[in-house]
Amino acid sequence: MTPLFFSRPPAPEGDLSGAPATPRRPLARRNRALSSARVLAASVLWLGACAEEIGTTVGVRGDCALVAVNSDYQSTSIALLNSDGTLCLEPLLHSGSARAGLVTALSGDVVLPGEPGGAIRVIDRYPNAVLTTLDADGRVLGQLSVATGFPSNPQDVLEVEGELWITRAASNPNPGREPYDGGGDILRVRDRGLVGRVPFEGTGDGVDPMPGALVRVGDRIAVGLSQLRRDFTAGGPGRIGFARLDGTPDGVLPLPAGFANCGGLERVGQTLVSVCTGVFADGDRVPTSGLVVLDPAARKVTAAYPAAGLGGALSFGVTALGVGEVVALLFGDLGSKAPDRIVRVDLATGRVTPTGISGGAFELGEPVLAPDGAHVRLLVPDGERANPRLRRFATLEAASELTPTNSSPAFGLPPRHLALRGLP
């Protein structure tokens, strides 16, 4: 096992554990200049921390069941929200934080895991490649670098049999200098040390595997493989990778021809839904975007719905709506000013039901269904520049919209990502 390097003894509460929970977000990518000073040199760095008081804007202390990422893509603030979308407190952590246990401050490229546990995990993707873990009071339990010498662009994290499995989209152009530094893989961490990786292969022609979302299906782990060139100018055919719980690869399932950038993955009942966003460099993503429904036990595709029949190219994930239906975000277009739209999709037929909920192109975030007492509310981040807000709906119809809330009163940052957090 690769040893760890500590600058102080870890706090006993610094163990990361959690149970699978909810919707997943995104394999969004942003091309930025590398900042090597911000990439941690150590293979892994985990720092424990004691509790300390932090300045927060406190709202209504309800169940604090949601984690929100607010960001203008330069700076980021993490907040807790109640199930009804009202503010619990902000910030738990922000880009200007300089607190005990914090080695690398948050960048502007931050997302949440698809299946968070009791501890709150924040994935700082590019170029930092750092996983930060906090408790519900904002104490930093630890930071974990998954860079292994290069900006590895982590995408998702999942608890697997006492380990943390972390997908890394970037492949290392010069591997072999540090243990487990290949990238394009699932990095495995146990007892605060690197213990292995599950590598994946690209499809040739310079296409890297670019693993994205992780989902456990029985005794296997499924991962969406985006299959893109490193400069994101082209994509290969979509695939789903599988791994056994002992960390050995267990093959890949090719998706139907024409679907590309399929890093999103969601469990819906006994099926998996692969979300193919399409290749952004193509301009028109509709020909390579869509949803693919899978039977993970039989390792076969049961249905495929191209974006042309859904009404537009998809974003990076979907939200399960009971068995056999999902809520999907269709991205708009900056050139034509076509709006983002939220629709319902029947997975058995491909039938699309509009909700009437829309926003500016590339301004809406993935919707979340949040249980609120006897009700379930639809919460939609809206990053509109002139009026950023968290939009709330009593039903899956635009006419049911409630008064929006502000998830970042302390910093005024637009909401980008939401996730239900598990209970400790």
SEBADO-797185 format. One record per residue (C-alpha): x, y, z; residue in three letters. Coordinates in steps of 0.5 Angstrom, whole numbers, plus 500, padded with zeros to 3 digits. Example, Ala and Ser with C-alpha at 12.3 -4.5 7.8 and 13.67 -1.06 7.14 Angstrom:
REM residues 2
525491516ALA527498514SER
//
This chain:
REM residues 424
500500500MET503507498THR505510505PRO501517507LEU505523509PHE502527515PHE503534517SER500533524ARG497526527PRO490525524PRO484526528ALA480520530PRO474522527GLU477523520GLY475516517ASP471517511LEU465512510SER458513508GLY452509505ALA450510497PRO444515496ALA442519491THR442523484PRO449524480ARG452530477ARG456531471PRO462530467LEU463537465ALA469539463ARG473546463ARG479547459ASN484551463ARG491553463ALA495548468LEU497551475SER502546477SER503550484ALA496548486ARG497540484VAL499537491LEU506533490ALA505528495ALA501521492SER496522498VAL495527503LEU490527509TRP490532514LEU485531520GLY483537524ALA479539530CYS473543531ALA473551530GLU468556529GLU467559522ILE463565520GLY457563517THR450566515THR445561518VAL438560516GLY433556518VAL436550522ARG432544519GLY434538517ASP440541513CYS439535508ALA442538502LEU449540500VAL449546495ALA455548491VAL455555489ASN460558484SER462563478ASP467558476TYR472562479GLN471561486SER466556490THR462556496SER459550499ILE452551503ALA447546507LEU440547505LEU434544508ASN429539504SER425545502ASP430549499GLY431554504THR438556507LEU441552513CYS448555513LEU453558508GLU459557508PRO461550510LEU467551506LEU469557501HIS475558496SER478563501GLY478558507SER484558511ALA482553516ARG486547520ALA486541516GLY485545509LEU492545505VAL488546498THR483552498ALA477550493LEU478552486SER472554481GLY471547478ASP467543484VAL462538484VAL459533489LEU459525489PRO453521486GLY452517492GLU454521498PRO454519505GLY454522512GLY460526511ALA460531506ILE465530500ARG467535496VAL470534489ILE475539487ASP477537480ARG481541475TYR487542476PRO487541484ASN485533484ALA483534491VAL477530495LEU475535501THR471531507THR467535512LEU462534517ASP455538518ALA458543522ASP464545517GLY470541520ARG475539515VAL476532517LEU481531511GLY484532504GLN486527500LEU490529493SER488524488VAL493527483ALA499522483THR503527480GLY499530475PHE492534474PRO488527474SER481531474ASN477526479PRO469526477GLN466521482ASP467517489VAL464511492LEU465507498GLU466500496VAL467495502GLU471499506GLY475503501GLU474509497LEU473508489TRP475515485ILE474516478THR480520475ARG478522468ALA485525466ALA490520463SER497521465ASN502523459PRO508521463ASN506515467PRO511511472GLY514516476ARG509515482GLU505509484PRO498508481TYR499514477ASP496512470GLY490515471GLY484514466GLY482509472ASP478508478ILE483510484LEU482505490ARG484508497VAL484504504ARG486506511ASP488513508ARG493510503GLY493508496LEU492500495VAL491500487GLY487502481ARG482499476VAL485501469PRO481502463PHE483503456GLU481508450GLY478506443THR484508439GLY485514435ASP487518441GLY481517445VAL482516452ASP477512457PRO475518461MET471514467PRO466518470GLY460516474ALA460510479LEU454506481VAL454499485ARG450494482VAL450487486GLY457485487ASP460489481ARG461497480ILE459500474ALA462506471VAL461511465GLY466511460LEU466518456SER471516451GLN474523449LEU480525446ARG485529451ARG483536448ASP476534447PHE475535440THR473528438ALA469522442GLY469515441GLY463510442PRO460510449GLY462504453ARG460502460ILE466499464GLY465494470PHE470492476ALA469486481ARG469488488LEU476486489ASP478491484GLY480487478THR477489471PRO471486469ASP470488462GLY466493458VAL459494455LEU459497448PRO453502447LEU450503441PRO453506435ALA452514435GLY452515442PHE458519445ALA461522451ASN457517456CYS460519463GLY453520466GLY450513469LEU444513474GLU441507477ARG433507476VAL430501480GLY434494477GLN436498471THR442503469LEU441509465VAL447511461SER447519459VAL450521453CYS452528453THR455528446GLY461531443VAL461539445PHE466540439ALA462538434ASP457544435GLY451540434ASP451535440ARG444532438VAL447527433PRO451523439THR447525445SER441521448GLY439516453LEU441508453VAL437503458VAL441497461LEU440491464ASP447490468PRO445483470ALA445481463ALA450486461ARG445488455LYS442494452VAL435494453THR433501450ALA436507446ALA433514445TYR437518441PRO437526443ALA433528437ALA427524439GLY428527446LEU427534444GLY435536445GLY442534447ALA442532454LEU446535460SER451530464PHE446526468GLY438524470VAL434524476THR430517478ALA423519478LEU420512481GLY421506477VAL421507469GLY422514469GLU427520469VAL427527470VAL432530465ALA435536463LEU436538456LEU441543455PHE440549450GLY444553445ASP448560446LEU448561439GLY440560437SER439562445LYS434556445ALA433555453PRO435549458ASP429545459ARG427540464ILE423534461VAL420527464ARG422521460VAL419514460ASP424509460LEU420503457ALA417507451THR422514450GLY416518451ARG417525453VAL413529457THR415537458PRO414540465THR415547462GLY421549467ILE426552463SER432557463GLY437560460GLY442556456ALA447552460PHE444556466GLU440550469LEU443545474GLY441538475GLU434538478PRO434534485VAL428531488LEU428532495ALA423529500PRO420535505ASP415531510GLY409529506ALA411532500HIS417531495VAL419538492ARG423539485LEU429543486LEU433546480VAL439551481PRO439557476ASP445560475GLY442566471GLU447572471ARG442577473ALA438573478ASN442567481PRO437563485ARG435556487LEU428555484ARG423550487ARG417547485PHE411543488ALA410538482THR413537476LEU410543472GLU412550471ALA406552474ALA407550481SER413554482GLU414557489LEU418563491THR426561490PRO431561495THR438564495ASN443558497SER449563497SER447570501PRO454570504ALA458571497PHE452572492GLY455566488LEU450562483PRO448555485PRO451550480ARG450543484HIS445540489LEU446533492ALA442530498LEU447528503ARG446521507GLY445521515LEU451519519PRO
//
